Amino acid sequence: MSNPSPIRADRLAALRAEVRGIEDMGGRGSAGVLPFGVAEIDARLAGGGLAVAALHEIAASSAGLWDEAAALTFIAGIAARRPGTVLWTFARADLFAPGLAAAGLTPDRVLYAEAGSDPDVLAVMEEGLRHGGLAAVVGEVVRAPMASTRRLQLAAETCGTLALMLRRWRKPAEDPLAEPSAAMTRWRLAVAPSTPLPVAGIGRARWRLILARQRGGDTHEWIVEGTDDTGRLALPAEFRDRPAADPGRADRAAA
């Protein structure tokens, strides 16, 4: 990584000071796995859950607003299940705090860092990961070169901090997961028809969750009920006893 610009250096210095001032932090170097708590998902993941000391990438299945909202909520739910403060950095300030709170990630737990560009977001992510005291570091980017994802994966491994990256769509024809990456897992989210209700109303959100790539394991996909206010997913009752889906249906193109 090249030397940061003066503006970026000032931002990083301010971030360091703010992170040091946070008292409610997880322990340095905490590792292990973070299970989803859904047996059908955890059984498909190498290690029985998401590796904590690793980078994981998430993208919406399309450039549509609803799919992107599902991807953001999925990330918020994962981060919410880690105790402590979450650093969330972005170049585009369009987060909806009540939406994150509905997935269990309340505003008092989030440290927001607005960066000016993808390289700045990646630099802030690496700084947060190397600090080692945060519950998770989340970054939203369009572009992330392989070298940058390797640095983030190494920082996550070294300090035991969970790294979550939202890969945003740039153009409808450009797959955000087409770029190669050092991430441990890569996921896609798409909305699905919501849970039917016996009366008029809107049921719990449903998603098509695709494990597009993982180290040491196969791809897979599920229909799940979206995160609740504790950040947890659920498998709809009518899908629990179905035969397993063909892993080949998952998107293998996201290598």
C-alpha positions as CSV (number, residue, x, y, z in Angstrom):
1,M,0.0,0.0,0.0
2,S,1.3,3.4,-0.9
3,N,1.9,6.1,1.7
4,P,-1.4,7.8,2.7
5,S,-2.2,11.3,1.6
6,P,-2.2,14.1,4.3
7,I,-6.0,14.1,4.3
8,R,-6.1,10.3,4.7
9,A,-3.4,10.4,7.4
10,D,-5.4,12.9,9.4
11,R,-8.5,10.7,9.1
12,L,-6.5,7.7,10.3
13,A,-5.0,9.6,13.2
14,A,-8.5,10.7,14.3
15,L,-9.8,7.1,13.9
16,R,-6.9,5.8,16.1
17,A,-7.7,8.3,18.8
18,E,-11.4,7.5,18.8
19,V,-10.9,3.8,18.8
20,R,-8.5,4.1,21.8
21,G,-11.2,5.9,23.6
22,I,-13.7,3.1,23.4
23,E,-14.0,1.2,26.6
24,D,-16.5,-1.5,25.5
25,M,-14.2,-3.6,23.3
26,G,-13.6,-7.3,22.8
27,G,-10.3,-8.9,23.7
28,R,-7.3,-8.7,21.4
29,G,-6.7,-11.7,19.3
30,S,-10.1,-13.4,20.0
31,A,-10.5,-16.2,17.4
32,G,-12.6,-19.2,16.7
33,V,-15.8,-19.4,14.7
34,L,-19.1,-17.5,14.8
35,P,-21.9,-20.0,14.0
36,F,-25.2,-18.9,12.5
37,G,-27.1,-21.1,14.9
38,V,-28.9,-22.7,11.9
39,A,-27.7,-26.3,11.7
40,E,-28.4,-26.6,8.0
41,I,-26.1,-23.6,7.3
42,D,-23.4,-24.3,9.9
43,A,-23.0,-27.9,8.7
44,R,-22.0,-26.6,5.2
45,L,-19.3,-24.2,6.5
46,A,-15.8,-25.4,7.1
47,G,-15.3,-25.2,10.9
48,G,-19.0,-25.0,11.6
49,G,-19.4,-21.3,11.2
50,L,-17.8,-18.1,10.0
51,A,-14.1,-17.9,10.9
52,V,-13.7,-14.9,13.2
53,A,-10.1,-14.1,12.3
54,A,-10.9,-13.7,8.6
55,L,-12.3,-11.6,5.8
56,H,-15.8,-12.4,4.4
57,E,-17.3,-10.7,1.4
58,I,-21.0,-10.1,0.8
59,A,-22.8,-8.8,-2.3
60,A,-26.3,-8.2,-3.4
61,S,-27.4,-10.6,-6.2
62,S,-28.5,-7.7,-8.3
63,A,-28.0,-3.9,-8.4
64,G,-31.6,-3.5,-7.1
65,L,-32.2,-1.6,-3.9
66,W,-34.0,-4.5,-2.1
67,D,-31.2,-7.0,-2.7
68,E,-28.6,-4.5,-1.5
69,A,-30.7,-3.8,1.6
70,A,-30.8,-7.6,2.3
71,A,-27.0,-7.8,2.0
72,L,-26.5,-4.9,4.4
73,T,-28.9,-6.4,6.9
74,F,-27.2,-9.7,6.6
75,I,-23.9,-8.1,7.5
76,A,-25.4,-6.1,10.4
77,G,-26.8,-9.3,11.8
78,I,-23.4,-11.0,11.7
79,A,-21.7,-8.1,13.3
80,A,-24.5,-7.8,16.0
81,R,-23.7,-11.3,17.2
82,R,-20.2,-10.3,18.2
83,P,-19.9,-8.5,21.6
84,G,-18.3,-5.1,21.5
85,T,-17.9,-2.1,19.2
86,V,-18.2,-2.4,15.4
87,L,-16.3,-0.1,13.1
88,W,-18.3,0.6,9.9
89,T,-16.6,2.5,7.1
90,F,-17.9,3.7,3.8
91,A,-17.5,6.2,1.0
92,R,-21.2,6.8,0.5
93,A,-23.1,7.8,3.6
94,D,-26.5,6.1,3.0
95,L,-26.7,3.8,6.0
96,F,-30.1,3.7,7.8
97,A,-29.3,3.3,11.5
98,P,-32.8,2.1,12.5
99,G,-32.4,-0.7,9.9
100,L,-29.2,-1.8,11.5
101,A,-30.8,-1.7,14.9
102,A,-33.6,-3.9,13.7
103,A,-31.0,-6.5,12.9
104,G,-29.6,-6.2,16.4
105,L,-26.8,-3.7,15.8
106,T,-27.8,-0.7,17.8
107,P,-26.3,2.8,17.3
108,D,-24.4,2.8,20.6
109,R,-22.3,-0.1,19.3
110,V,-21.3,1.4,15.9
111,L,-18.3,3.6,15.2
112,Y,-19.0,5.2,11.7
113,A,-16.0,6.3,9.6
114,E,-16.9,8.1,6.3
115,A,-14.0,7.8,3.8
116,G,-13.7,9.6,0.5
117,S,-12.9,6.6,-1.8
118,D,-12.5,2.9,-1.9
119,P,-8.8,3.1,-1.2
120,D,-9.6,5.2,1.9
121,V,-12.2,2.7,3.0
122,L,-9.7,-0.2,2.6
123,A,-7.1,1.8,4.6
124,V,-9.5,2.4,7.5
125,M,-10.5,-1.2,7.5
126,E,-6.9,-2.3,7.8
127,E,-6.3,0.2,10.6
128,G,-9.3,-1.0,12.5
129,L,-8.4,-4.7,12.1
130,R,-4.8,-4.1,13.2
131,H,-6.0,-2.3,16.3
132,G,-7.3,-5.7,17.4
133,G,-9.9,-4.6,20.0
134,L,-13.0,-4.3,17.9
135,A,-15.8,-6.8,17.6
136,A,-15.9,-6.5,13.8
137,V,-14.8,-4.2,11.0
138,V,-17.2,-3.6,8.1
139,G,-16.3,-1.8,4.9
140,E,-18.4,-0.9,1.8
141,V,-16.5,-0.8,-1.5
142,V,-16.9,-1.1,-5.2
143,R,-13.3,-2.1,-6.0
144,A,-10.9,-4.0,-3.8
145,P,-7.7,-5.3,-5.6
146,M,-6.4,-8.8,-4.6
147,A,-3.5,-7.2,-2.9
148,S,-5.8,-5.2,-0.6
149,T,-7.9,-8.2,0.3
150,R,-4.7,-10.1,1.1
151,R,-3.7,-7.3,3.5
152,L,-7.1,-7.4,5.1
153,Q,-7.1,-11.1,5.5
154,L,-3.7,-11.0,7.0
155,A,-4.7,-8.2,9.4
156,A,-7.8,-10.2,10.5
157,E,-5.7,-13.3,11.0
158,T,-3.0,-11.5,13.0
159,C,-5.3,-9.7,15.4
160,G,-8.3,-12.0,15.5
161,T,-10.9,-9.5,14.3
162,L,-13.8,-10.3,12.1
163,A,-13.7,-8.4,8.7
164,L,-16.9,-8.0,6.7
165,M,-16.8,-6.4,3.2
166,L,-19.9,-5.3,1.2
167,R,-19.0,-5.4,-2.4
168,R,-21.3,-2.8,-4.0
169,W,-22.5,-2.8,-7.7
170,R,-20.9,-0.2,-9.9
171,K,-22.9,-1.0,-13.1
172,P,-25.7,-3.5,-13.6
173,A,-23.5,-5.6,-15.9
174,E,-20.5,-5.7,-13.6
175,D,-20.6,-8.5,-11.1
176,P,-19.1,-7.2,-7.8
177,L,-17.7,-10.7,-7.0
178,A,-16.0,-11.1,-10.4
179,E,-12.7,-9.7,-9.0
180,P,-10.5,-12.4,-7.4
181,S,-10.2,-12.1,-3.6
182,A,-8.4,-13.6,-0.6
183,A,-11.6,-13.6,1.4
184,M,-12.4,-16.8,3.4
185,T,-16.0,-16.8,2.2
186,R,-18.1,-14.9,-0.4
187,W,-21.9,-14.6,-0.2
188,R,-24.8,-13.3,-2.3
189,L,-28.1,-12.1,-1.1
190,A,-31.4,-11.8,-3.0
191,V,-34.9,-11.1,-1.6
192,A,-37.5,-13.8,-1.8
193,P,-41.3,-13.8,-1.2
194,S,-41.9,-13.2,2.5
195,T,-43.4,-15.6,5.0
196,P,-47.2,-16.1,4.4
197,L,-49.5,-14.8,7.2
198,P,-52.9,-16.1,8.1
199,V,-54.2,-12.5,8.0
200,A,-53.4,-9.5,5.9
201,G,-50.0,-8.0,6.5
202,I,-46.2,-8.4,5.8
203,G,-44.5,-11.4,7.1
204,R,-40.9,-11.9,8.1
205,A,-38.5,-11.1,5.2
206,R,-37.1,-14.0,3.3
207,W,-33.8,-14.2,1.4
208,R,-32.1,-16.4,-1.1
209,L,-28.7,-16.9,0.6
210,I,-25.9,-18.1,-1.6
211,L,-22.5,-19.3,-0.3
212,A,-20.7,-18.5,-3.6
213,R,-17.2,-19.5,-2.4
214,Q,-15.5,-20.8,0.7
215,R,-12.0,-22.1,1.4
216,G,-12.0,-25.8,2.2
217,G,-15.7,-26.3,1.4
218,D,-18.4,-26.4,-1.2
219,T,-20.8,-23.8,-2.4
220,H,-24.5,-24.0,-1.4
221,E,-27.7,-22.0,-1.2
222,W,-30.7,-21.7,1.1
223,I,-34.0,-19.9,1.4
224,V,-33.9,-18.3,4.9
225,E,-35.9,-16.0,7.0
226,G,-34.0,-12.6,7.4
227,T,-32.3,-11.5,10.6
228,D,-34.4,-10.8,13.7
229,D,-33.6,-8.2,16.3
230,T,-30.8,-10.4,17.7
231,G,-29.1,-10.8,14.4
232,R,-30.2,-14.4,13.8
233,L,-31.5,-16.1,10.7
234,A,-34.0,-18.9,10.6
235,L,-34.9,-21.6,8.1
236,P,-38.6,-21.6,7.1
237,A,-40.4,-24.6,8.4
238,E,-41.5,-25.8,5.0
239,F,-37.8,-25.9,3.8
240,R,-36.3,-27.7,6.8
241,D,-37.0,-31.3,5.7
242,R,-36.4,-30.8,2.0
243,P,-33.5,-32.7,0.3
244,A,-30.4,-30.6,0.1
245,A,-30.1,-28.4,-2.9
246,D,-27.5,-29.2,-5.6
247,P,-24.4,-27.2,-4.6
248,G,-23.7,-26.7,-8.3
249,R,-26.6,-24.2,-8.4
250,A,-24.6,-21.7,-6.4
251,D,-22.7,-19.2,-8.3
252,R,-19.3,-20.7,-9.0
253,A,-18.2,-17.7,-11.1
254,A,-17.3,-15.7,-8.0
255,A,-13.8,-17.1,-7.5
